[in-house]
């Protein structure tokens, strides 16, 4: 299973990706979430783990040139970096 996430305005692009993955025999799910809103991210993670399964790998790829672990950053810094992308 793969879960792909982008801003809600990009959900249609994610749906195309999900269809491609499913077309190749994979399992995929799209989520439109604004990662700057912590409570929305928390809800999404809970939904994924409840309905799909445990998250084993998470790739935080905002496209900005940052040199710190997402696990070691604050919500404030995460939000600022996300806004730069």
Secondary structure, DSSP 8 states (H G I E B T S, - for coil): -EEEEE-GGGHHHHHHHHHHHHHTT--EEEEE--TT-HHHHHHHHHHHHHHT----------SS---S-GGGS-HHHHHHHHHH-
